[in-house]
Amino acid sequence: MLKNIIHKKAIINPLLMLSAMWLGFLLQTMGFFSNCTGAIIPLLPEGLVGIITSPLLHGNIDHIVGNSIPIAILMFLLYQFYPLVANKVFILGWVSTGLLLWILPPIDILTGDYMYTCTIGASGVVYVLAFFLFFSGVFKWNMKLLTISLLVVLYYGSLIWGMVPEELFYNLEEPSKISWQAHLSGAIVGVILAYTFKQVGDKKKKYIWEFPNYYNEKDDKLWQEYKENHPEDFLDLPYKKNDDIWEHLEELRKK
């Protein structure tokens, strides 16, 4: 029963992603990917490799656990309800978000100074998936997909605050380690992908009564069956000849 309801890729692909993330974290604990190796370093050539590797690397156990849960849930929703474009959204989202983050200049929002930053973590991909799922439901205006959009807003609506620097809200003693640029990049890419693929897959269903002047008697199967089964109801009525008043003139005079 569940096999017919749940897509196989909606289970397998999130597990593969989680396995890759935890393998990357294990390698980090063993001394691999130390310092900024494998991270996205904006505007520097050595940081380009991070476009591919950075979502698999995390700073600590809290960091990877915090990303693992939304990755699992959002990837399940993506592959379950958008199977036709899921691979494209995931791969393009991953690469495009990393590239956009690499292009954005790492400027301190308060001082305007250049900062050498190394960004790791799958949060950019999380933002891609969350914003794609939300805006796809809106663009398609399909009730089932809108329900998914509302679920994403309900559980991940607070993600919007991650797209602005913490320094705007708190007096921090040192620069925040949360990359609002990665979150913003993911959100932008997610919206673009949602708009790009809005014509693919489920769309808003339009019923016959929503189309003006759409009714055609020949397309009405019930009406056609009735006509076939009750031909006597459609016989021409006998023609009644109009009275000729001159023929009754004498009768009229007597009245």
Buried (B, 14 or more C-beta within 10 A) or exposed (E): EEEEEEBEBBBEBBEEBBEEBBEBBEBBEEEEBEEBBBBBBBEBEEBBBBBEBBBBBBEEEEBBEBBBEBBBBBBBBBBBBBBEBBBBBBEBBBEBBBBBBBEBEBBEBEEEEEEEBBBBBBBBBBBBBBBBBBBBBBBBEBEEBBEBBEBBBEEBEEBBEBBEBBBEEEEEEEBEEBBBBBBBBBBBBBBBBBBBBBEEBBEEEEEEEEEEEEEEEEEEEEEEEEEEEEEEEEEEEEEEEEEEEEEEEEEEEEE
